[in-house]
Amino acid sequence: MMQEAIDFIRGKTSGLIVWDMQEALVNFSFNKADLLKSVVQLISEARALSIPIFYTKITPLPDRFESSARKIYMRRGKFEPGDIVREVYPLSNDIVINKNTTSLFVGTNFEMMARNASLTSLVFTGIATEIGVESSARHAQNLGFIPVIAKEAVSSSDREAHERSLLNMQKLFPVLSNDEIVRYWKRV
């Protein structure tokens, strides 16, 4: 089954997701330097191959309209995510998706954009592996996309949770190195 999923990974039908690479999250990742290097590499390769790049950005709703569950979670530390870090900052032709849930598909137009562009595989990078990356990858699979996790380009503030999440996800969909992803992107 996994090989069949890998067969769908091609540059012309892939999108690159740069998940929540915002200052507060990146600064608390357990492997900040390696994460940034790996995400920069995939962004560079995607741009060279004209693969669309989608950045997500945590954008809380006004307090009155925020869900009770998110209010409780966000108030724990008065969380201020900050802007996307400069090392991976989007260019003018990249797409920034403001979102307020841990799924790329809830409350956004991402699914419509991906289907309109005939994307079949979505490569996930970013932070946090066990939260938004995993929940969005699972959601993507439920909607018929092939999620691919760039194992060198995802991270968390919690190394153990990150590693457990990678182990869980590799049972469901491809968890690949940057080099493997780029090799598949370059296939015709």
C-alpha positions as CSV (number, residue, x, y, z in Angstrom):
1,M,0.0,0.0,0.0
2,M,2.8,2.5,0.9
3,Q,4.5,2.0,-2.5
4,E,1.2,2.7,-4.2
5,A,0.9,6.0,-2.3
6,I,4.5,6.9,-3.2
7,D,3.7,6.3,-6.9
8,F,1.4,9.4,-6.7
9,I,4.2,11.8,-5.6
10,R,5.2,13.9,-8.5
11,G,6.1,17.6,-8.8
12,K,3.3,18.5,-11.2
13,T,0.6,17.2,-8.8
14,S,2.2,18.0,-5.4
15,G,1.8,20.9,-3.1
16,L,4.2,21.9,-0.3
17,I,2.6,22.8,3.1
18,V,4.7,24.9,5.4
19,W,2.8,24.4,8.7
20,D,2.9,27.2,11.3
21,M,6.5,28.2,11.0
22,Q,5.9,31.1,13.3
23,E,8.4,32.7,15.6
24,A,7.1,31.3,18.9
25,L,6.7,27.8,17.7
26,V,10.1,27.6,15.9
27,N,12.0,29.2,18.8
28,F,10.8,26.4,21.1
29,S,11.4,23.5,18.7
30,F,13.9,20.9,20.0
31,N,15.9,21.0,16.8
32,K,15.5,24.6,15.5
33,A,18.6,24.8,13.3
34,D,18.1,21.4,11.6
35,L,14.4,22.2,11.2
36,L,15.0,25.5,9.5
37,K,17.7,24.0,7.2
38,S,15.4,21.2,6.1
39,V,12.4,23.4,5.5
40,V,14.5,25.9,3.5
41,Q,15.8,23.0,1.4
42,L,12.3,21.8,0.5
43,I,11.0,25.3,-0.2
44,S,14.0,25.9,-2.5
45,E,13.4,22.6,-4.4
46,A,9.7,23.3,-4.6
47,R,10.3,26.7,-6.1
48,A,12.7,25.4,-8.6
49,L,10.1,22.8,-9.7
50,S,7.2,25.3,-9.7
51,I,5.4,23.3,-7.0
52,P,2.9,25.5,-5.2
53,I,3.8,26.4,-1.6
54,F,1.1,27.0,1.0
55,Y,2.0,28.5,4.4
56,T,-0.3,28.2,7.3
57,K,-0.5,30.9,9.9
58,I,-2.2,30.6,13.3
59,T,-4.7,33.4,13.3
60,P,-7.0,33.4,16.4
61,L,-10.5,34.6,16.0
62,P,-11.7,37.7,18.0
63,D,-12.2,36.6,21.6
64,R,-16.0,36.7,21.5
65,F,-16.0,34.3,18.5
66,E,-13.2,31.9,19.6
67,S,-14.3,28.5,20.7
68,S,-14.3,27.8,24.5
69,A,-11.8,24.9,23.9
70,R,-9.3,27.1,22.1
71,K,-9.7,29.9,24.6
72,I,-8.7,27.5,27.4
73,Y,-5.7,26.2,25.4
74,M,-4.5,29.6,24.2
75,R,-4.7,31.2,27.6
76,R,-2.4,28.7,29.3
77,G,0.6,30.9,28.4
78,K,-1.0,33.9,26.6
79,F,0.2,32.4,23.4
80,E,1.4,34.9,20.8
81,P,2.5,32.9,17.7
82,G,4.2,35.8,16.0
83,D,4.9,36.1,12.3
84,I,6.4,33.5,10.0
85,V,10.2,33.3,10.6
86,R,12.3,35.2,8.1
87,E,14.4,32.2,7.1
88,V,11.3,30.6,5.4
89,Y,9.2,33.8,4.8
90,P,6.8,33.4,1.8
91,L,7.4,35.1,-1.5
92,S,4.7,37.0,-3.4
93,N,3.5,33.9,-5.4
94,D,3.3,31.7,-2.3
95,I,-0.1,31.3,-0.6
96,V,-0.6,32.2,3.1
97,I,-3.6,30.6,4.7
98,N,-4.8,32.2,7.9
99,K,-6.4,29.5,10.0
100,N,-7.7,29.1,13.5
101,T,-7.9,25.3,13.9
102,T,-5.4,22.5,13.8
103,S,-6.7,21.3,10.4
104,L,-5.8,22.9,7.1
105,F,-9.2,22.0,5.9
106,V,-11.5,23.5,8.5
107,G,-12.5,27.1,7.9
108,T,-10.2,27.6,4.9
109,N,-10.5,27.3,1.1
110,F,-7.5,25.1,0.9
111,E,-9.3,21.9,-0.3
112,M,-10.9,23.9,-3.1
113,M,-7.6,25.4,-4.2
114,A,-5.9,22.0,-4.1
115,R,-8.6,20.3,-6.1
116,N,-8.7,23.2,-8.6
117,A,-4.9,22.8,-9.1
118,S,-5.3,19.0,-9.5
119,L,-3.0,18.3,-6.5
120,T,-3.0,14.7,-5.4
121,S,-0.1,14.7,-2.9
122,L,0.5,17.1,-0.1
123,V,4.0,17.3,1.5
124,F,3.9,18.5,5.1
125,T,6.7,20.4,6.8
126,G,6.6,22.6,9.9
127,I,5.6,22.5,13.5
128,A,4.1,20.9,15.6
129,T,4.4,17.3,14.3
130,E,1.9,15.8,16.8
131,I,-0.6,18.6,16.6
132,G,-1.4,20.4,13.3
133,V,0.8,18.4,11.0
134,E,-0.6,15.1,12.0
135,S,-4.2,16.2,12.2
136,S,-4.0,17.9,8.8
137,A,-2.3,14.9,7.2
138,R,-5.0,12.6,8.6
139,H,-7.7,15.0,7.4
140,A,-6.0,15.2,3.9
141,Q,-6.0,11.4,3.7
142,N,-9.7,11.2,4.7
143,L,-10.4,13.6,1.8
144,G,-8.6,11.5,-0.7
145,F,-5.2,13.3,-0.9
146,I,-1.9,11.5,-0.4
147,P,-0.2,13.1,2.6
148,V,3.5,12.9,2.8
149,I,5.5,13.8,5.9
150,A,8.9,15.3,5.4
151,K,10.5,13.6,8.4
152,E,13.5,16.0,8.5
153,A,11.4,19.1,8.1
154,V,8.8,18.7,10.9
155,S,9.4,19.3,14.6
156,S,7.9,20.1,18.0
157,S,8.8,21.5,21.3
158,D,8.2,18.0,22.6
159,R,10.7,15.6,21.1
160,E,9.0,12.4,22.4
161,A,5.6,13.5,21.1
162,H,7.2,14.3,17.7
163,E,8.8,10.9,17.5
164,R,5.6,9.1,18.6
165,S,3.7,11.0,15.9
166,L,6.2,10.1,13.2
167,L,5.8,6.4,14.2
168,N,2.0,6.6,14.1
169,M,1.9,8.4,10.7
170,Q,4.3,6.1,9.0
171,K,1.7,3.3,9.4
172,L,-0.8,5.4,7.4
173,F,1.1,7.3,4.8
174,P,4.6,8.0,3.5
175,V,7.1,9.6,6.0
176,L,10.1,10.4,3.8
177,S,13.5,12.2,3.9
178,N,13.9,15.4,1.9
179,D,16.1,13.6,-0.6
180,E,13.4,11.0,-1.3
181,I,10.7,13.6,-1.7
182,V,12.8,15.7,-4.1
183,R,13.6,12.5,-6.1
184,Y,9.9,11.7,-6.4
185,W,9.0,15.3,-7.3
186,K,11.5,15.2,-10.2
187,R,9.8,12.1,-11.8
188,V,7.9,12.8,-15.0
